[in-house]
Amino acid sequence: RGITPIMVKDMKGVASIRASSDIQARFLFIAPPSMKEVSSSLSHTSPPHISLLQLKHRLCKRADLDESSMAKRLELAKQEMLKSKEPGLFDKHLINSDLESCYAELVEFCLSVL
């Protein structure tokens, strides 16, 4: 009633909610900035190297993860980017290349059902 809840879910959560016939929801995937550059050549078998390199660079700058944790985080990101391309899983994909325009698209997506 005038409220649009927004939940952050991992891929298992999205699939679980998507499978539930009781929940009316729309799903949005926010990809890293370079995803736009690789999306045209990205297949389900080729890893999104550019996006992962940028993520690794950001994680290194933060310096709060050891090598093992960073490798796990990068592998999870790779799996999630590939899975996000599955037909019917997400209603919309945003590419976070510009914070203001990405935010505007997010707001438009959330309010478009009202």
C-alpha positions as CSV (number, residue, x, y, z in Angstrom):
1,R,0.0,0.0,0.0
2,G,2.2,2.7,-1.3
3,I,5.4,0.8,-0.2
4,T,7.8,-0.9,-2.6
5,P,10.0,-3.3,-0.6
6,I,13.5,-3.9,-2.1
7,M,15.4,-7.0,-1.2
8,V,19.0,-7.9,-1.9
9,K,19.2,-11.7,-2.6
10,D,21.8,-14.1,-3.8
11,M,21.1,-16.2,-6.9
12,K,19.6,-19.1,-4.8
13,G,17.2,-16.6,-3.1
14,V,16.2,-15.2,-6.5
15,A,15.5,-18.7,-7.9
16,S,13.6,-19.6,-4.7
17,I,11.4,-16.5,-4.8
18,R,10.9,-16.9,-8.6
19,A,9.8,-20.5,-8.1
20,S,7.2,-19.5,-5.5
21,S,3.8,-19.0,-7.0
22,D,2.7,-17.0,-3.8
23,I,5.1,-14.1,-4.3
24,Q,4.6,-11.4,-6.9
25,A,8.0,-10.0,-7.5
26,R,10.2,-8.5,-10.2
27,F,13.9,-9.1,-10.4
28,L,16.7,-6.8,-11.2
29,F,20.4,-7.7,-11.7
30,I,23.0,-4.9,-11.3
31,A,26.1,-5.7,-13.2
32,P,29.6,-4.1,-12.8
33,P,30.5,-1.2,-15.0
34,S,32.5,-3.2,-17.6
35,M,29.7,-5.7,-18.1
36,K,28.4,-3.6,-21.0
37,E,31.6,-4.0,-22.9
38,V,31.7,-7.7,-22.6
39,S,27.9,-8.5,-22.7
40,S,27.8,-8.8,-26.5
41,S,30.6,-11.4,-26.5
42,L,29.6,-13.1,-23.3
43,S,28.4,-16.6,-23.7
44,H,27.5,-19.2,-21.0
45,T,31.0,-20.7,-21.5
46,S,33.2,-17.7,-21.7
47,P,34.1,-15.9,-18.4
48,P,33.6,-12.2,-18.1
49,H,37.4,-11.5,-17.7
50,I,37.2,-7.7,-17.9
51,S,34.5,-7.4,-15.2
52,L,36.4,-9.8,-12.9
53,L,39.7,-7.9,-13.4
54,Q,38.0,-4.7,-12.4
55,L,36.4,-6.4,-9.4
56,K,39.8,-7.8,-8.4
57,H,41.4,-4.4,-8.6
58,R,38.6,-2.9,-6.4
59,L,39.0,-5.7,-3.9
60,C,42.8,-5.2,-3.8
61,K,42.4,-1.5,-3.1
62,R,40.2,-2.2,-0.1
63,A,42.8,-4.6,1.3
64,D,40.4,-6.3,3.6
65,L,40.5,-9.8,2.0
66,D,43.2,-12.4,2.0
67,E,44.1,-14.1,-1.3
68,S,41.9,-17.1,-0.6
69,S,38.9,-15.0,0.3
70,M,39.5,-12.8,-2.8
71,A,39.6,-15.9,-5.1
72,K,36.3,-17.2,-3.6
73,R,34.7,-13.8,-4.1
74,L,35.9,-13.5,-7.7
75,E,34.6,-17.0,-8.5
76,L,31.2,-16.3,-7.0
77,A,31.0,-13.0,-9.0
78,K,31.9,-15.0,-12.2
79,Q,29.2,-17.6,-11.5
80,E,26.6,-14.9,-10.7
81,M,27.3,-12.9,-13.8
82,L,26.9,-16.0,-15.9
83,K,23.8,-17.2,-14.1
84,S,22.2,-13.8,-14.4
85,K,22.0,-14.4,-18.2
86,E,19.6,-17.3,-17.8
87,P,16.3,-16.6,-19.5
88,G,13.5,-15.7,-17.2
89,L,15.6,-15.3,-14.1
90,F,15.8,-11.5,-14.1
91,D,13.3,-9.0,-15.5
92,K,15.9,-6.3,-16.1
93,H,19.7,-5.9,-16.1
94,L,21.3,-2.6,-15.1
95,I,24.9,-1.8,-15.8
96,N,26.4,0.4,-13.0
97,S,28.7,2.4,-15.2
98,D,27.3,5.8,-13.9
99,L,25.9,5.9,-10.4
100,E,23.3,8.7,-11.2
101,S,21.9,7.1,-14.4
102,C,21.9,3.6,-12.8
103,Y,20.0,5.0,-9.8
104,A,17.5,6.7,-12.1
105,E,16.9,3.4,-13.9
106,L,16.5,1.6,-10.6
107,V,13.9,4.1,-9.4
108,E,12.1,3.9,-12.8
109,F,12.1,0.1,-12.6
110,C,10.8,0.1,-9.0
111,L,8.0,2.7,-9.6
112,S,6.9,1.3,-13.0
113,V,4.6,-1.2,-11.3
114,L,2.7,1.4,-9.3
